[in-house]
Amino acid sequence: MMRLELSNVLPAVNKLPSLPTVVMELLASLDQEDINIDALAAKISQDQALTAKTLRLANSSFYGMAHQITTIAEAIAILGFRTVRSIATTAALIGTFATQAPGLFRFAPFWRHSIGTAVCARELATHLKLNAEQAYVTGLLHDIGRLVLVTQFSAAFEGVMAYQVQHDCTLAQAEFAVLGVDHAMVGQALTQHWKFPPSMQQAVAGHHAQTVPQGQPLTLVIQFADAMAHALDFSSDDDDQVPLLPDAAWQQLGLSDATLLAVMADSEKQFEGASLVLGA
């Protein structure tokens, strides 16, 4: 049984490629009030693969366009900058990582759950008057540490998956039992490496925590969004389990049952469009 320390994992994190410049600029724009949309559209357009994926999605039946959209600038004009930024960011982040690895780990359910969590996080953040786009990207990346473990320590991760089946526990519990670290810890290291804002680092690190400190609303949102995405079975994984949320978390969130049901219903509608990126 292979045991890891973060000191073993950090060299693997540091070997990962940096995010493409256009992705870093898209992420940086989440907090900017005065975005130069034309300049950002031009930078997306310079990446041919990203442009092709974004335009394929913009022209999908989900958006119901009356005519063919042929440029990023036109997509922004018709769909809005936030929609195009979400499409482009999702496509670029997924494209940064390998889509297969040795062993039994399945990437499609992983990304479906990640996109589902992103959509739920955006809907929750909107109701809580938080930065909805930052919540979306954090939700998309909340399990990113798992991809580090799967791709960099694939043999050890096979042991994690066997342990989960044997003990009927969550994958996070199996990771910690077998490896001594879990994907949340590794994800925090990766978001530090990528120089993400502290609030995003905290949310990735704490999305399975039993208590969320006051003053970390994004962590709370991602915790709930993750549970919602599991409950809505966005991953279509037969072995999916819904994490239990502590009573204190429900009190901290402060949303009514009716609001939470509305968030889940809206998230199901949005997931259809967001998940099209997996086929692009």
N, C-alpha and C positions, 0 to 999 in steps of 0.2 A: 504494500500500500504506500503510495507516494504522498509525502507530506510537503506542503509548500509553505514558505513564508513570503510576505510581501517583498522581502529583499530578493527572493528568487524570481518573483514575477516582474518586478520593475525593469530588469534588463530586457525582458520580452516586450513590455509595453514600449520601452524606448526604441526598440527596433521597428515598431510599426511605422508605416509611412505617415507623414504629416497629412492633414486634410488638404485637399486642393485649395488653392487660393480663393477660387470663386465660392467654395463652401464656407471658408472662414469669413469672407465678406458678407455672405448671406446671413451667417450666424451673428456677426457683429451688428448687422442692421436691425436685429430684433429689439435693441435698446435705443436705437437712434430715432429722434423725432424728425430730423431734417434729412431724410434719405434722398439721394439723387437717383431717382428711379431709372432715368434714362441711362445713366452710367452703369448701374447694376445690371440692367437689361443687356447692355452691350457686352458686359463681361460674361454673362450666362451664354450669350450668343457665340462667344469665342470658343466655347467647349462644344464641339459638334455632337458628341454622344449625349451630353446633357440636354442640349437643345432639342435633339431628335426625340428623346424620351418625354420632355416637357410638352412638346407640340403634339405628340401622339396622345398624351393624356388630355390635353386641352381640347382635342378634337374628338374625344371619345363620346359615346352616346350619353354618358352620365351627365355631361354638361349641356348637351342638346343644342349645339351651335347651329345656326341657320346656314352658315357658310364656312368654308375651310379657313382655319387660322394658320398663317404661314410664317409669322415671325414672333419672337418673344415680346417685342413691343406691342404687337397687336393682341397677343394673349393677355398682357397686363391691362390693356385698354378695355377689353371685353370682360375678362374674369376678375380683374382686380389684382393689385400687387400682392396682397397677402396670400391669395389662393395660388398664384404662380410661384411665389417664394416657397410655400409649403411643398408644392409639387417638385420644384427643382431641388430643394434641400433634401427631401426624402429620397429622390432618385440618386442624388450625388452621394449621400451617406451610404445607401445600400450598395452603390457601385464601388465604394472604397474598400469593401470587405469581400473576401472570397465567398462564393455561394455554395461551396461544398468543402468538406474536410473528411479525412479518414474516419471510419467508424460509423456509428448509428445515428449521430446527431442529425436532425432534419432542420434545414435552414428556413424552409417555407413557413412552417408553423411559428418559428421564432419571429420572423419578420411580420407575419400577420398579427401576432400578439403585440409586437412593438408598435405597429401602426395603429392598432386598436387602442392601445394605451395612450398614444399621442392624441388621438381624436377625443377620447374621454377627458384627457387632461385639458385640452383646449376648451371643451364645453364647460367643465367645472370652473376653470379659471375665468371664463366669461361671466359666470354667475357670481363669482367672488370678486369681480373687478380687479383681477390680476392680469399680468401680461400674457394674453392667450397664446401668442405665437411662441414665446419662450417656453410656456408650458407644453406646447405641442412638440417642440424639438427635444425637450428634456424627457418627455414620455417616449419619444422615438428611441432615445439613447439609454433609457433607464437600465436595460439588461445588457448593455454593450460589453460589460466585463466578461459575460459568458462567452462571447465570441473570441476574446483573448484566450480564455481557458481552452476552448474547443480547438482553436487553430494552432496555439503555441504549445499546448500540453495535451494533445489528442489522446495519447495512450492512457494517461492518468484520468482523463474525463470519461473514458469508457468504464473505469471503475466507479465513478460517480453515478453513472446511469444504471449500472448493475445494482449499486447500493440502494438507489431510489426504488427500484422494482422490488428488491428483497424486503425493504423496510416500509414500503408504502408511505413515503414521506415526500415533502416538496423537494424540488431539485436544489434549492438553496440550502436546505438542511443536509442533503446528501453531499453537496460540495464541501460544506464546513466539516462534516464528519470524516470524509475521505481525504480532503486536501489540506484542511486547516485554514483555508480562506474561502470566501464565497464571492460570487460575481459582483455583489455590491461594493465590496472592498476593492476589487480589481477595477471596477468601473470608475470608482473615485480616482484611482491612480491614473487611469487613462484620461479622464476629463481634466485632471491637473496637468498632465503632459500636453494636452491640447489647449491649455490656458483658458478654459471656460470660466464664466463668472462663478464666484463662490456659491451663490444660491443654487446654481445648477449642479455643482459638485456635491453640495450637501444633499440635494434631492436624490441624486444617483446613489450616494452612500447610504441614505437612510430610508429607502423605499420599502424595506422589510423591517424597520425598527419597531419595537414594541411601544416606544414613546417618541413623540416628535416634539422637540423643544419649541417653546413659544418663540415667535419671530421667524419661523421657517415655513411660511405658508405654502411655498412651492413643494417642499418635501411632503407635506400633508396631501396636496393635490395629486402628486405622483403616486403616493401610497393608495389613495382611493381609486385613481384611474387604473392602476394595475389590477386591483381587485375587481373593478367593474369589467375590465377587458377579459379577465378570467371567467367572470360570471356570465358574460355574454358569449363566451366560447368563440371569440374571434379567431383563435388559433386553429379551430377544428381538430384539436388534438384529443384523442380518446382518454389520455392519461392526465388531462388538465385538472388542476385543483385550485379552488378559490381560497386565497389566504384569508385568515380571520383577522379582523381589525379590532383593536382594543376599544373598549367603551369610551375611553378618554378621547380617542381620535374622532369618534362621531360627535362628541361634544365640541371639540375644537373646530371641526368643519362648520357646524352651525347651519346646515341646510336642511330643510324639511324633507320628509319622505317623498312628498309630491314633486319637489324640485329635483331630487335625485332620480326619480323615475323618469322625469322629463329629460334630464341629462342623458340617461341611458337610451331613451327612445331617439333623441337627436343624434347621439353617437352612432347608433345602428345605421341611421340614414347616411351619415357622413362617411362611415367606414367603406361603403360600397365604392365611392369615388376615390378615396384615399388609397385603398388597397389595389387599385388598378395599376399602380406603379410596379407591382410585382410581376406583371405580365408585359411590361413595356420593354 
